Amino acid sequence: METVLCILAALIIGSLGLIHLLYTLLGNKFAPADTLLKERMKDERLNITKETSCWLAWIGFNTSHSLGLLFFSAIYIYLILYDFDFVRNSIFLSLMPVFFTFIYLVLAKVYWFRIPFWGFMTSFILFTVSTLL
């Protein structure tokens, strides 16, 4: 039962990461509704460097965020399927996904919107229940 809960939780995170990646690279879901703002983002440079634009940094941040979720999901599912007892007997590997999803849950509540919030809430609950069983 714990294995299934962990895999479901990780699959939700991976799904959020994949959707986020597709929306970032293939659509306009993360583009500003104001097309003039998008053009300004393409023209504006960051204070830290003149080597990129706000727009390219925005795409890069969203892409790396997506890949982080995908890699977390893939690695955790692999560990669970390969040696669940190893994960279960490791305090770090048992608690890390609970803390990880809690942090993303807070970020979703404060900065994002309800779909990622409910996705991370569900993953958080599944990882927590799995850890407590």
Phi, psi and omega in degrees: 000316181298322180298314181298316180299316179296317180295318177300316179299315180292324177295323177298314179298315178298321178296317177299318179296318180294314178299317179300317179296315179296317178296326181289313189267333187246349185230193178240018184299328181258009175276150177298144176296329178275108182296333176294324177295319177300316178297320177296320178298324178292329182272334185279142176258160177272153177296329184287332182200156175258006185279352180214170177254166176300323181294312180296321177297318178301313179296317179297317179298315180294321179295313181294324176299314179299313181296324177299317178294318179296315180292320176303311182299312182296315181294317182292319177297317178302311180300318181296316181287326183285314183202081182298325179298323177299315178295313183297324182274356178260118178301317181299308183291336177282320185270335183304313179293332176294312179294319179303309182290329177295317179298315178293327176299314178296315178301317180297320180292317186279319191245339189250226184217183194289329182297307176296326179302309182289328175297313179288328175298314179297314178298318179301314180297314181297315178295320181295312179299316179300321180292325183280340181289000000 
